[in-house]
Amino acid sequence: MAVAWNAIKRFIALVIAIVILAAIAGWAGSSIARNSDWEEPSNGIPIMLATNGVHTELVLPIDHNGKDWRIVFPGAGDPIKGKSPTHIAIGFGERDVFLNTPTFYDMKLSTALNVATSGGAGMIRIIPLRNPKTSANRRAFTVSDDQYAKLAAALEADLAPVSTGEPRMFETSSYDRGRYYLSLQRYTLINTCNQWTSDRLAMAGVRTGWFTPFSGGVMKWVAEPD
């Protein structure tokens, strides 16, 4: 009995140590800037960085300068209470979590263990929005036309290819208006939703952190609205 109890205590201590080390690594890694010389342009395309406290995503105009996301994502233009959407929220996540886990507290232990040990299939979720407002959890900033084009290309590069003329297939969940599309990226503890967001911003040339497994490590690079 004593041997089993000692093994349990060692396991708990190991888990706590891993959590502490991950938190330290996330704080330190997210504080090191990529594209440190980036300056927000005075004129350009306004976009947003959003979070629910755990997950981050980008909010983009649904159609701007010839980039129409309704062509890329079937369903992105579906009306919201009878009115056309003006933006889409776009983020990355693990398939089972996205489709079957409405909140963090609904996550099954088996799902969490699977993601933690082997990762899971990645999906890109888009949610149509109409005139989204800025807040502490939805922060606006501006990128240049060239940076927006690079960001759009980076986002599209993660989507599974489709045959010419064929619509891109998607899945839906029972708890939100999202459309879920297969990603070429795999979700892991290294390639989290938040790391994916900051990586795409970095690909566009925008300043962000190097290692951002947690939402705060991404959000801190964009100022809150006054």
N, C-alpha and C positions, 0 to 999 in steps of 0.2 A: 504493500500500500504506500509506504514511504517512497519507494522508488518511482511509482507512478506519479505521486504528487510532486516530486522533484522534477520529473520530466515535464509535467504541466507548467510548473513555475518557470522552467527554462524556456519553454515554448512561448509563454506570455512575455517574458523578458525579451526574447528575440523579436517578437512582433512589435513591442514598444520601441525597441532600438531601431528597427527598420523604419517605423513611422517617424521617429525623431530625425533620423538621418535623411529621410526623404524630404521632410519639412525644411531642414537646413539646406539641402541641395537645391530645393525649389526656390528658396529665398535668395540664395547666393547666385544661382544660375540665372534667375530672372532679372537680377540687378546688373548683369553685364550686357551692354547694349550691342545689338547688331544695327548696322547702318547708322552709326552714332552721329554722322554728319548731316543726317536728314533734317530738313527744315520744312515745316508745313507751309505750302504755298498760299499766298493771299487769294488767289483765284484758282478754281479747279472744280473738282467733283466732290460734293459733301457725302460722306459715308458715315457709318456708326459702328462702334464696337459695343456689344451688349453681353450681359451676363445674368444668370439667375442665382448667382452666388457659388455655383459649382461648375457650370458649363458656360463657355463663351461662344459667340457667333458674330458674324458680320451682317450688317444691314446695308443693302445696296439698292439704288434706284432700279426699278424694274425695267426701265427703258431709258438709256441715256447715250447720246452720241453714237447711235447705231448699235449699241449693245443691248439687245432685247432678250432678257432672261426667259421670257415666255416661250421663245423658240427652243431654248436649251432644256427647259424644265416644263413638260406638259403639266398643266394644272396650276402653274404659277399665276396665271391671269384670272383664275376663278373669282367671281365677285365676292365681296365681303359685305354682307347685309345689303345686297343689291348694288353696291358701288365697286368700281374697278380698283384693284390694289395699286399702290404707288411704289412699293418697295417689296423686297424679299429679305427675310432673315435666312442666312445660310450657315450651317455648321456641320461638324463631323462627329460621329460617335460609333459605338459598337451596336451591331444590329439588334441583338436580343434586348439590350438596355433601351435602345431607342423605341422599339416597337412594343415592348411589354412592361416597361417600368415608368409609370407616370411621374413619380417623384423618387428622390434618393432613398426615402424611407420605405419604398415599395420593392426595393431590390432584393431578389432572392439570394440567399447565401451561396447557392450553387452557381449562380450567374457571376457573383462577385469573385468567387474562387477561380472560376474558369477564366475570367478576364485577367485576373492577377497572375495566373500561372502560364497560360498559353495565349492570351489575347483573344480576339474574335474578329469576325468579318466586319469591315468598315462600311458605313453608309453615310451619305450626305443627305441632310434634311433641309428642305426649304419650307418656309412658312410665309404666305402672302400677308402683307401688312398694308394698312392705309394711313398715310400721314403720321408715321410714328413720332412720338415726342421724345425729346432728350430728357435724361434724368441721371442720377448717380449710377444707375445700372445700364444706361444706354447713352453712351458718350459720342458726340459728333466730332469729326475732324475732316480735313480736306486733303485730297490727294490730287496730283496733276493728272492730265489726260494720259500721259505715258505710264504713270504708275498704276492708274486704273486699268489700263489695257493689260499690263503685266499681271495684275491681280486677277483679272477675269481669266486670263490664259492659264494661270496656276490653278484656279478653281476648276476649270473645265478639264485640265489634264488629269485630274483625279477621278473623273467619271469613266465608268466602263464604256467602251466604244459601242456604237450601234451602226447597223447597216444603213447605207444611204436611203433616205426616204422612209425609214422605219421610225416610229415614235419611241422615245426613251421610256422604258417600263419603270413603274414605281410601285411602292407599297404604301399602305396607310396604317395608322394606328387607331385605336378606339377612343383615344383621349385628347387628341389635338387635331388641328387643321393641316398638319404637316404632310409633305410628300417625301418619301424616302427612296433614295436612288443608290444603287450599288456603287461602291467606291473601289478603286484599285488599291487604295491604302488599307493596311490592316491595323486595327486598333490594338495597342499594347500599352503597358505602363510607361513606356518611353514616348510612344506616339499617341498621346492622349488628345482629347478634343481641344484642350487649351494649347498644347504644343502645335497641333495642326493649325489653329488660328494664327498663332504668332509666326509660324513658318511661312504661311501664305503672305502675311504682311511683309515679312522679310524678303520674300521673293519679289515683291513689288517695289522694294527699295525703301520701305517705311521703317522707322526706328522702332525696335521692340527688343525683348529680352532673348537671351540665348536658350535657356532651359526653363520652360514655363509649364510644368505639369499641373499647376493650380490656376484657377481663374484670376486670382489677385495679381499673379505675376504677369498676366497679359494686360489687365485693366489699368495697372498703375502707370503705363506708358501714355495714356490718354487722359487729359485733365477732365475733371468733373465740370459740368456746366455751372456758371455763376448763379 
